[in-house]
């Protein structure tokens, strides 16, 4: 019985089960917010390229 308690209290490192649970949680978060992130990133890149295009146009027309 003493050996069993020692085994249960042993916290030397993560087990594969803990890593699998961590990956599953991260995957659920990514899938949950995928559409929101895609929309926000689309708006950011659209704004960056729009500003860059305006800047280039201003440089070309002195």
C-alpha positions in Angstrom: 0.0 0.0 0.0 2.9 2.4 0.8 4.4 1.8 -2.7 1.1 2.7 -4.3 0.9 6.0 -2.4 4.5 6.8 -3.4 3.6 6.1 -7.0 0.5 8.4 -6.9 2.4 11.2 -5.3 5.3 11.0 -7.7 5.3 14.2 -9.9 8.6 13.9 -11.7 7.3 14.9 -15.1 4.4 15.1 -17.5 3.0 11.9 -18.8 1.8 11.4 -22.3 -1.8 11.7 -21.1 -1.2 15.2 -19.8 0.4 16.2 -23.1 -2.6 14.8 -25.0 -5.0 16.7 -22.8 -3.1 19.9 -23.3 -3.0 19.5 -27.1 -6.8 18.7 -27.1 -7.6 21.9 -25.1 -5.4 24.0 -27.4 -7.1 22.4 -30.5 -10.6 23.1 -29.1 -9.6 26.7 -28.5 -8.2 27.1 -32.0 -11.3 25.6 -33.6 -13.6 27.7 -31.4 -12.0 31.0 -32.4 -10.9 30.2 -35.9 -13.5 32.3 -37.6 -13.0 35.3 -35.4 -9.2 35.1 -35.8 -9.5 34.8 -39.6 -11.8 37.8 -39.8 -9.6 39.9 -37.6 -6.4 38.9 -39.4 -8.1 39.7 -42.7 -9.0 43.2 -41.6 -5.5 43.8 -40.3 -3.8 42.7 -43.5 -6.4 44.6 -45.6 -5.6 47.7 -43.6 -1.8 47.2 -43.9 -1.9 46.7 -47.7 -4.3 49.6 -48.1 -2.0 51.9 -46.2 1.1 50.6 -48.0 -0.7 51.2 -51.4 -1.6 54.8 -50.3 2.0 55.4 -49.2 3.4 54.1 -52.5 0.9 56.2 -54.5 2.0 59.4 -52.6 5.6 58.6 -53.2 5.0 58.2 -57.0 3.0 61.5 -57.3 5.2 64.3 -55.9 
